[in-house]
Amino acid sequence: MISLKQALRLQGLYYLVTGLWPLIHLASFEAVTGPKTDDWLVKMVGLLAAAIGAALLTAARQSSRGSSEILVLAVGSAGAFAAVDVWYVLQGAIAKVYLADAAVEIGLIVLLFSSRRL
């Protein structure tokens, strides 16, 4: 079984990497996820994801139990990303590749719940 620290590290690293990706190389990000009309919005979401990732990584270093606040952030952000991914794929507004992200997000929620009885 995975520990809470490991789950937070995994989620934090995933958010940090995927959040920074469009900032570092927007062209490759769009090659995978499809073209975007508002580059500023892609970059803003990326920065927010990276900030959440940094907070999760910091929390994983500081405590093995995890505070209520960090668990709400971890589960809430994964749930929000998954919901947006699924909703907008079903609406035809974003590429189906976002369903892979939704699966990762749901997996992260499962890991968080299994690593600690929430």
C-alpha positions as CSV (number, residue, x, y, z in Angstrom):
1,M,0.0,0.0,0.0
2,I,1.2,3.5,-0.8
3,S,1.7,6.0,2.0
4,L,0.1,9.4,2.2
5,K,3.5,11.0,1.7
6,Q,4.1,9.0,-1.5
7,A,0.6,9.9,-2.8
8,L,1.1,13.6,-2.1
9,R,4.6,13.4,-3.8
10,L,3.2,11.7,-6.8
11,Q,0.3,14.1,-7.2
12,G,2.6,17.1,-6.5
13,L,5.1,16.0,-9.1
14,Y,2.4,15.3,-11.7
15,Y,0.9,18.7,-11.2
16,L,4.2,20.5,-11.2
17,V,5.4,18.8,-14.4
18,T,2.0,19.1,-16.3
19,G,1.5,22.7,-15.0
20,L,4.9,23.9,-16.2
21,W,4.8,22.1,-19.6
22,P,2.7,24.7,-21.4
23,L,4.8,27.5,-20.0
24,I,8.0,25.8,-21.1
25,H,6.9,24.6,-24.5
26,L,3.4,25.5,-25.6
27,A,3.8,24.1,-29.1
28,S,4.4,20.5,-27.8
29,F,1.6,20.9,-25.3
30,E,-0.8,21.8,-28.0
31,A,0.5,19.0,-30.3
32,V,-0.7,16.6,-27.6
33,T,-3.8,18.3,-26.3
34,G,-5.0,20.2,-29.4
35,P,-4.8,23.8,-30.3
36,K,-6.0,26.4,-27.9
37,T,-7.5,29.8,-28.6
38,D,-6.5,31.6,-25.3
39,D,-2.8,31.0,-24.6
40,W,-3.0,33.2,-21.5
41,L,-5.7,30.9,-20.0
42,V,-3.6,27.8,-20.7
43,K,-0.7,29.4,-19.0
44,M,-2.8,30.6,-16.0
45,V,-4.2,27.1,-15.4
46,G,-0.6,25.7,-15.8
47,L,0.7,28.2,-13.2
48,L,-2.2,27.2,-10.8
49,A,-1.5,23.5,-11.3
50,A,2.2,24.1,-10.6
51,A,1.4,26.1,-7.5
52,I,-0.8,23.3,-6.2
53,G,1.9,20.8,-7.0
54,A,4.5,22.8,-5.1
55,A,2.2,23.0,-2.1
56,L,1.5,19.2,-2.2
57,L,5.3,18.5,-2.5
58,T,6.0,20.8,0.5
59,A,3.3,19.1,2.6
60,A,4.7,15.7,1.7
61,R,8.0,16.7,3.1
62,Q,6.7,18.2,6.3
63,S,4.3,15.6,7.7
64,S,3.4,11.9,7.3
65,R,-0.2,12.5,8.4
66,G,-1.2,15.4,6.2
67,S,-3.4,18.2,7.4
68,S,-7.0,18.5,6.6
69,E,-6.3,21.5,4.5
70,I,-3.8,19.8,2.3
71,L,-6.1,16.8,1.9
72,V,-8.9,19.0,0.8
73,L,-6.6,20.7,-1.7
74,A,-5.3,17.3,-3.0
75,V,-8.7,15.6,-3.4
76,G,-10.5,18.8,-4.4
77,S,-8.1,19.7,-7.2
78,A,-8.0,16.2,-8.5
79,G,-11.8,16.1,-8.5
80,A,-12.0,19.5,-10.2
81,F,-9.6,18.6,-12.9
82,A,-11.3,15.2,-13.6
83,A,-14.8,16.8,-13.7
84,V,-13.7,19.5,-16.1
85,D,-11.9,17.0,-18.3
86,V,-14.8,14.6,-18.6
87,W,-17.5,17.4,-19.0
88,Y,-15.7,19.2,-21.7
89,V,-14.6,16.1,-23.6
90,L,-18.3,15.0,-23.6
91,Q,-19.2,18.5,-24.9
92,G,-16.7,18.2,-27.7
93,A,-14.9,21.3,-26.6
94,I,-11.5,19.6,-25.8
95,A,-9.6,16.6,-27.2
96,K,-10.3,13.1,-26.0
97,V,-6.7,12.9,-24.7
98,Y,-8.0,14.7,-21.6
99,L,-9.8,11.5,-20.6
100,A,-6.4,10.1,-19.9
101,D,-5.8,13.0,-17.5
102,A,-9.3,12.3,-15.9
103,A,-8.2,8.7,-15.3
104,V,-5.0,9.9,-13.7
105,E,-6.9,12.3,-11.5
106,I,-9.4,9.6,-10.4
107,G,-6.4,7.3,-9.7
108,L,-4.9,10.0,-7.5
109,I,-8.1,10.3,-5.5
110,V,-8.2,6.6,-5.0
111,L,-4.5,6.6,-3.9
112,L,-5.3,9.4,-1.4
113,F,-8.2,7.6,0.1
114,S,-6.4,4.3,0.3
115,S,-3.3,5.9,1.8
116,R,-5.3,7.4,4.6
117,R,-8.8,6.6,5.9
118,L,-10.5,10.0,5.0
